[in-house]
Amino acid sequence: NTTFTFAGVTLTKIGTIDSFVAKFDQTGTRIWSTVFGGTGAAITLYGLAVNSSGEVHVVGEFSGATLSSPASLARGNTSTSTATTGVVWKLNSAGASAWNSSTRGSCAQTSCITASSNSLAASRFGAWP
């Protein structure tokens, strides 16, 4: 399928496998949703954390081409087109990209926020192509 309807909003597929983050209010009404994807890319999000300002920190991994949404992000591992790249992404309180970072190799699997709103990511690593 090229579209996915979630909470009354249709999200359009960008890549091979996309992921999304959505924010809801206390009554369950969707405030915003953000799609993560890129043509030819497959992205999986594994964790997220929210700071006191409502900013969202997301961790995961992708393979394939460069991600284009919610902002451009190149693969950290350029040695092979099938390699996996770990990603840490910060969205502002409105769901727009504030910053992102990729790494060569494995994925970031957990995320948390420190008292000073710093983003922490934890993962595994090992041999990669």
Secondary structure, 3 states (H helix, E strand, C coil): CCEEEECCEEEECCCCECEEEEEECCCCCEEEEEEEECCCCEEEEEEEEECCCCCEEEEEEEECCCECECCCECCCCCCCCCCEEEEEEEECCCCCEEEEEEEECCCEEEEEECCCCCEEEEECCCCCC
